[in-house]
Amino acid sequence: MTQAVDVVVIGGGQSGLAAGYHLRRLGLDFVVLDAGAAPGGAWRHTWDSLHLFSPAAYSSLPGRLMPPQPGETYPDAAHVVAYLTEYEQRYELPVVRPVRVTGVHRDGELLRVETDSGTWRARAVVSATGTWSRPFVPAIPGRADFRGVQLHTVAYENPAAFAGQQVIVVGGGNSGAQIAADLAHATHLTWVTLREPRYLADDIDGRALFDHATARRRALDEGRTDTGGVASLGDIVAVPPVRAARDAGLLKAQPMFDRMTAAGVGWADGTTAEADAIIWCTGFRPALSHLAPLGLRGARGRIPTTGTQAVDEPRLHLLGYGDWTGPASATLIGVGRPAREAARAIASLLGSGSS
């Protein structure tokens, strides 16, 4: 089965829905292909205690404010899933699922999108697959020898499976701090980070982070001094559970180990630690394998872009992978502006005007 549309959006999470909203407003014929079995994107697969960094009103996609969650200042993941589900329905976005895209190919004046459910031919493509499906675990000597449980952030759910165990959490970012705090009361926890944890000020949440990222992008666009962006403020947002565990003295980070053994880990000074489980909160890489047939990869696995548009393939836009595809574009509130810019650029390319 082959179908033809103006635009194929690959990915039905927050970035794909934001793109769909703006493409709908511009009157373009498009489809959103989502590998998930139900709405909600990566938010359907997070750990149980995860909450947003920002209040609901500051965590919204274009056109529709997220309603507050009763009893919660910062909504949980289930509330986000409900919001994304309602958003998709409210704007009657043409999401087809589950559809897994296997490759995007040049096909004359069109791009051919091959999937496990047929082929779509499009005049433009928006890739919005995010990073959740491509977890990263560093290569550590002896990792294959470890006899305990190893899992990445994507597979962690809650402390119940680890109660009373020796658990090592690896990672000094937000997921590492939050999962370490989640486990601090129920396990014998060792938290390991590459450098001393850098907490943002307790009164900083996602609102300030978005403003800071936007100010940095504006400065760079205007040729002014790089402010350093969010990274200059710190690595960890002190959400209430992290703050409580930190203030109780339960989050004392150890330096990164340099080897693993059958029973645990070891450091260069000869120190060792046994472990029943190691949880890798070591981040993600952009999920871009479906774009490999286009041959666009550059340094660090990224595709060079101007804004969201691929430099060497103007019919392709990348959305929601991080600051390189728009300031704070991997966040709910941050993806709206680059999604609008991508939709307008596509409309201009296709000769459909803009709004």
C-alpha positions as CSV (number, residue, x, y, z in Angstrom):
1,M,0.0,0.0,0.0
2,T,1.4,3.4,-1.0
3,Q,-0.2,6.7,0.1
4,A,0.7,10.3,-0.9
5,V,0.6,13.3,1.4
6,D,2.2,16.7,1.6
7,V,4.0,16.0,4.8
8,V,4.8,12.9,6.9
9,V,5.5,13.5,10.6
10,I,7.5,10.6,12.1
11,G,6.7,10.3,15.8
12,G,3.5,11.0,17.7
13,G,4.9,12.3,21.0
14,Q,4.9,15.9,22.1
15,S,7.1,17.1,19.2
16,G,5.1,15.3,16.5
17,L,1.8,16.7,17.9
18,A,3.1,20.3,18.1
19,A,4.2,19.9,14.4
20,G,0.8,18.5,13.6
21,Y,-1.0,21.5,15.2
22,H,0.9,24.0,13.1
23,L,0.6,22.0,9.9
24,R,-3.2,21.8,10.5
25,R,-3.4,25.5,10.9
26,L,-1.6,26.0,7.6
27,G,-4.0,23.7,5.8
28,L,-1.4,21.1,4.7
29,D,-2.3,17.5,4.0
30,F,-0.2,15.4,6.5
31,V,-0.1,12.3,8.5
32,V,1.6,11.5,11.8
33,L,3.2,8.0,12.0
34,D,3.6,6.8,15.6
35,A,5.4,3.7,16.7
36,G,3.6,3.7,20.0
37,A,0.4,1.6,20.6
38,A,-1.3,4.5,22.3
39,P,-0.9,8.3,22.7
40,G,1.6,9.8,25.1
41,G,5.0,9.2,23.5
42,A,7.8,8.5,26.0
43,W,5.7,9.8,28.9
44,R,3.9,6.4,28.8
45,H,7.1,4.6,29.8
46,T,8.7,6.7,32.6
47,W,9.3,5.7,36.2
48,D,6.3,5.9,38.6
49,S,7.4,8.9,40.6
50,L,8.4,11.2,37.8
51,H,6.9,14.7,37.8
52,L,7.4,17.7,35.5
53,F,9.8,20.5,36.5
54,S,7.2,23.1,35.9
55,P,3.6,23.8,36.8
56,A,1.0,22.7,34.2
57,A,0.4,26.1,32.7
58,Y,4.2,26.3,31.8
59,S,4.2,22.8,30.3
60,S,1.8,23.2,27.5
61,L,1.9,22.6,23.7
62,P,0.7,25.3,21.3
63,G,-3.0,26.2,21.4
64,R,-4.0,24.3,24.5
65,L,-3.0,25.0,28.1
66,M,-2.3,21.9,30.2
67,P,-4.9,21.9,32.9
68,P,-3.6,21.7,36.5
69,Q,-3.5,18.3,38.2
70,P,-5.5,18.4,41.5
71,G,-3.3,18.3,44.5
72,E,0.0,18.6,42.5
73,T,2.1,21.7,41.8
74,Y,4.1,19.7,39.3
75,P,2.0,17.2,37.3
76,D,3.0,13.6,37.1
77,A,3.6,11.6,33.9
78,A,0.1,10.1,33.8
79,H,-1.3,13.6,33.8
80,V,0.9,14.5,30.8
81,V,-0.2,11.3,29.0
82,A,-3.8,12.3,29.5
83,Y,-3.1,15.8,28.3
84,L,-1.4,14.6,25.1
85,T,-4.2,12.2,24.4
86,E,-6.8,14.9,24.7
87,Y,-4.6,17.3,22.7
88,E,-4.4,14.8,19.8
89,Q,-8.2,14.3,19.9
90,R,-9.1,18.0,20.3
91,Y,-7.2,19.0,17.1
92,E,-8.2,15.9,15.2
93,L,-4.6,15.2,14.3
94,P,-4.3,12.3,11.8
95,V,-2.1,10.0,13.8
96,V,-1.7,6.4,12.5
97,R,-0.4,3.8,15.0
98,P,1.3,1.6,15.6
99,V,3.5,2.3,12.6
100,R,7.3,1.8,12.7
101,V,9.2,3.8,10.1
102,T,12.1,1.7,8.7
103,G,13.7,4.3,6.3
104,V,13.3,7.6,4.5
105,H,14.6,7.7,1.0
106,R,14.9,10.2,-1.8
107,D,12.5,9.4,-4.6
108,G,12.8,12.1,-7.2
109,E,10.9,15.2,-6.2
110,L,9.5,13.3,-3.2
111,L,10.7,11.6,-0.1
112,R,9.6,7.9,0.3
113,V,8.8,6.8,3.8
114,E,9.0,3.0,4.2
115,T,7.3,1.5,7.2
116,D,6.1,-1.9,8.5
117,S,2.6,-0.9,7.4
118,G,3.2,0.4,3.9
119,T,4.8,3.3,2.1
120,W,4.0,7.0,2.2
121,R,5.3,9.5,-0.4
122,A,5.6,13.0,0.8
123,R,6.8,16.4,-0.4
124,A,8.4,17.0,3.1
125,V,9.2,15.0,6.2
126,V,9.3,16.1,9.9
127,S,11.4,13.7,12.0
128,A,10.2,13.9,15.7
129,T,11.3,10.5,17.1
130,G,13.1,11.9,20.1
131,T,15.7,10.0,22.1
132,W,13.9,7.7,24.5
133,S,14.1,4.7,22.2
134,R,17.9,5.0,22.1
135,P,19.3,4.8,25.6
136,F,23.1,5.1,26.1
137,V,25.3,3.0,28.4
138,P,29.0,3.7,28.5
139,A,31.6,1.0,27.7
140,I,33.1,0.1,31.1
141,P,35.7,-2.6,31.4
142,G,34.2,-5.7,32.9
143,R,30.6,-4.7,32.3
144,A,29.7,-8.0,30.7
145,D,31.1,-9.9,33.8
146,F,28.7,-8.3,36.3
147,R,26.3,-11.0,37.6
148,G,23.7,-8.7,39.0
149,V,20.9,-6.7,37.4
150,Q,21.7,-3.9,35.0
151,L,19.1,-1.6,33.6
152,H,18.8,1.8,32.0
153,T,16.5,4.7,33.1
154,V,14.0,3.5,30.4
155,A,13.4,0.2,32.3
156,Y,13.3,1.6,35.9
157,E,9.8,1.7,37.5
158,N,10.0,2.1,41.3
159,P,12.0,1.0,44.4
160,A,9.9,-2.1,45.1
161,A,12.0,-4.5,43.0
162,F,15.2,-3.3,44.8
163,A,14.1,-3.1,48.5
164,G,17.0,-3.9,50.8
165,Q,19.5,-4.4,48.0
166,Q,22.8,-2.9,47.2
167,V,22.1,-0.6,44.3
168,I,24.4,1.7,42.4
169,V,22.9,4.5,40.4
170,V,25.2,6.0,37.7
171,G,24.6,9.5,36.4
172,G,24.7,13.1,37.7
173,G,21.8,14.6,35.7
174,N,18.2,14.9,36.5
175,S,17.2,11.3,36.0
176,G,20.2,10.1,38.1
177,A,19.4,12.4,41.0
178,Q,15.7,11.6,40.9
179,I,16.1,7.8,40.7
180,A,18.7,8.0,43.4
181,A,16.3,9.9,45.6
182,D,13.6,7.4,44.8
183,L,15.8,4.6,46.0
184,A,17.5,6.3,48.9
185,H,15.0,5.2,51.6
186,A,14.5,1.6,50.5
187,T,17.9,0.4,49.4
188,H,21.6,0.5,50.3
189,L,22.4,3.2,47.8
190,T,25.6,4.3,46.1
191,W,25.2,7.2,43.8
192,V,28.1,7.6,41.2
193,T,28.7,10.7,39.1
194,L,31.4,11.9,36.7
195,R,31.7,15.1,38.6
196,E,30.4,16.6,41.8
197,P,26.6,17.1,41.4
198,R,25.7,20.6,40.5
199,Y,22.2,21.6,41.8
200,L,20.3,24.5,40.5
201,A,19.0,27.0,43.0
202,D,16.0,25.5,44.8
203,D,13.7,28.2,43.4
204,I,14.5,27.4,39.8
205,D,12.2,25.2,37.8
206,G,11.4,24.6,34.1
207,R,10.0,28.1,33.6
208,A,13.4,29.7,34.3
209,L,15.2,27.0,32.3
210,F,13.1,27.7,29.3
211,D,13.7,31.5,29.6
212,H,17.4,30.9,29.9
213,A,17.6,28.7,26.9
214,T,15.6,31.1,24.8
215,A,17.8,34.0,25.9
216,R,20.9,32.1,24.9
217,R,19.5,31.3,21.5
218,R,18.6,35.0,21.0
219,A,22.1,36.0,22.0
220,L,23.7,33.6,19.6
221,D,21.4,34.7,16.7
222,E,22.4,38.3,17.4
223,G,26.1,37.6,17.5
224,R,26.4,38.4,21.2
225,T,28.4,36.5,23.8
226,D,27.3,32.9,24.5
227,T,25.6,32.9,27.9
228,G,26.3,29.2,28.4
229,G,22.6,28.2,28.4
230,V,21.0,26.0,31.0
231,A,24.3,24.1,31.5
232,S,25.8,27.2,33.1
233,L,23.2,27.1,35.9
234,G,23.8,23.5,36.9
235,D,22.8,19.9,36.0
236,I,20.1,19.0,38.5
237,V,16.7,20.7,39.1
238,A,16.1,20.4,42.9
239,V,12.5,19.0,42.6
240,P,11.0,18.3,46.1
241,P,12.0,14.6,46.4
242,V,15.6,15.4,45.3
243,R,15.7,18.3,47.7
244,A,14.4,16.3,50.6
245,A,16.9,13.4,50.0
246,R,19.7,15.8,49.6
247,D,18.9,17.8,52.7
248,A,18.6,14.5,54.7
249,G,22.1,13.6,53.6
250,L,21.0,10.7,51.5
251,L,22.5,11.9,48.2
252,K,26.2,11.8,48.7
253,A,27.8,11.2,45.3
254,Q,30.9,9.0,44.7
255,P,33.3,9.5,41.8
256,M,32.8,7.3,38.7
257,F,34.3,3.8,39.0
258,D,36.7,2.6,36.3
259,R,35.9,-1.1,36.1
260,M,33.2,-3.7,36.9
261,T,33.5,-7.1,38.3
262,A,31.2,-10.1,38.7
263,A,30.2,-8.8,42.2
264,G,30.2,-5.1,41.7
265,V,32.5,-2.2,40.8
266,G,36.0,-0.9,41.5
267,W,37.9,2.4,41.5
268,A,41.5,3.2,40.5
269,D,42.6,3.5,44.2
270,G,41.7,-0.1,44.8
271,T,38.3,0.6,46.5
272,T,35.5,-1.8,45.6
273,A,31.8,-2.0,46.2
274,E,29.4,-4.9,45.8
275,A,26.1,-4.5,44.1
276,D,22.9,-6.4,43.4
277,A,21.9,-3.9,40.7
278,I,23.3,-1.1,38.7
279,I,21.0,1.5,37.2
280,W,22.5,3.5,34.3
281,C,21.0,7.0,34.2
282,T,23.5,7.9,31.5
283,G,21.3,9.6,28.9
284,F,20.2,9.0,25.4
285,R,21.2,9.6,21.8
286,P,18.9,10.9,19.0
287,A,16.9,8.1,17.4
288,L,17.8,8.8,13.8
289,S,18.4,5.4,12.2
290,H,15.3,5.8,10.0
291,L,17.1,8.7,8.3
292,A,20.3,6.7,7.5
293,P,19.3,6.2,3.8
294,L,19.6,10.0,3.3
295,G,23.3,10.0,4.3
296,L,23.1,13.2,6.3
297,R,24.9,12.3,9.5
298,G,27.6,14.7,10.7
299,A,29.7,15.1,13.8
300,R,28.6,13.4,17.0
301,G,25.9,11.6,15.1
302,R,23.9,14.7,14.5
303,I,22.4,15.9,11.2
304,P,23.6,19.5,10.4
305,T,20.6,21.8,10.5
306,T,19.7,25.5,10.1
307,G,17.1,25.8,12.7
308,T,15.1,22.7,12.2
309,Q,15.9,22.2,8.5
310,A,18.5,19.7,7.4
311,V,21.3,21.6,5.6
312,D,21.7,19.0,2.9
313,E,18.1,18.0,2.5
314,P,15.7,21.0,2.7
315,R,12.6,18.8,2.5
316,L,13.5,17.3,6.0
317,H,13.0,19.0,9.3
318,L,14.2,17.6,12.7
319,L,12.2,18.5,15.8
320,G,12.6,18.0,19.5
321,Y,16.1,16.5,19.7
322,G,17.6,19.2,21.8
323,D,18.9,22.7,21.5
324,W,20.5,22.0,18.1
325,T,16.9,21.7,16.7
326,G,15.6,24.7,18.7
327,P,16.1,26.1,22.2
328,A,14.5,23.8,24.8
329,S,12.9,21.9,21.9
330,A,12.9,18.6,23.8
331,T,10.5,20.1,26.3
332,L,6.7,20.5,26.2
333,I,6.8,24.3,26.4
334,G,9.9,24.6,24.2
335,V,8.8,22.6,21.2
336,G,6.1,25.0,20.1
337,R,8.2,27.7,18.5
338,P,10.5,25.4,16.5
339,A,7.4,23.4,15.4
340,R,5.8,26.6,14.1
341,E,9.0,27.6,12.3
342,A,9.3,24.1,10.7
343,A,5.7,24.2,9.6
344,R,6.0,27.6,8.1
345,A,9.3,26.6,6.3
346,I,7.6,23.6,4.8
347,A,4.6,25.6,3.7
348,S,6.9,28.1,2.0
349,L,8.8,25.3,0.4
350,L,5.7,23.7,-1.0
351,G,4.3,27.0,-2.1
352,S,1.4,26.9,0.3
353,G,2.0,30.3,1.9
354,S,2.2,30.9,5.7
355,S,0.3,32.4,8.5
